[in-house]
Amino acid sequence: MIPDSRQGLDIPGQRQPGDLKKAELGVRDLLQVLDARPAGAQTAETAEALVALLSDFLKPQPFAPALSPSGEQDECLTLVQSIQFTSLCSCHLLPFFGFAHVGYIPGGWSIDVPELVGTVRHFARNAQTQEYLTGQIARGVEEMLHAGGVGVVVSATHLCACLRGEQSAGAELVTSCLLGSLRSDPRTRAEFLSLLDEHDVRSGGRS
Ligand SMILES: [Zn+2]
């Protein structure tokens, strides 16, 4: 079982009855203070929809990916590229989205591609920095697979930066985390980086 990815964040574990309604009133207060009047909807509807969406996205989801024992033939560098994800930035609670590229050298366990995709998306359901997400994925995969080495590269567009005009649509922030032999062994690291196509890192190979 992958631990709750929100460890360390100051989020109450137990929701009390009426808390969601309180949150909706808070959003309505926020909109009022900002003199923001959502066009085409009632403020109450906007507040209710936002709270419901965030509440669902940030709800801890137990996740236990299926693993299989890795044999000798599996002990080579494996890379899964262009895993699409959406997360929330902890600075503004606005989406950042893009692609994660995950390489690992199994140390005891292997994982199928759909399960690895689920692992990345599990960690993405959080309010966090992109650097934190990148490290969470790397350490999670290392722990799960007892991997000899893990390399994670994440490229993403941040809507908060787009709204501030600092990041144009299409511009991406790239972060990486290398653990074990992918950090310590120059040849293994070079192999990992050579497999990562720059085009795929920046666009997920979709454009
Ligand atoms: Zn932000």
Boltz pocket constraint, residues with backbone or C-beta under 6 A from the ligand:
constraints:
  - pocket:
      binder: B
      contacts: [[A, 89], [A, 90], [A, 91], [A, 92], [A, 93], [A, 94], [A, 158], [A, 160], [A, 161]]
      max_distance: 6.0
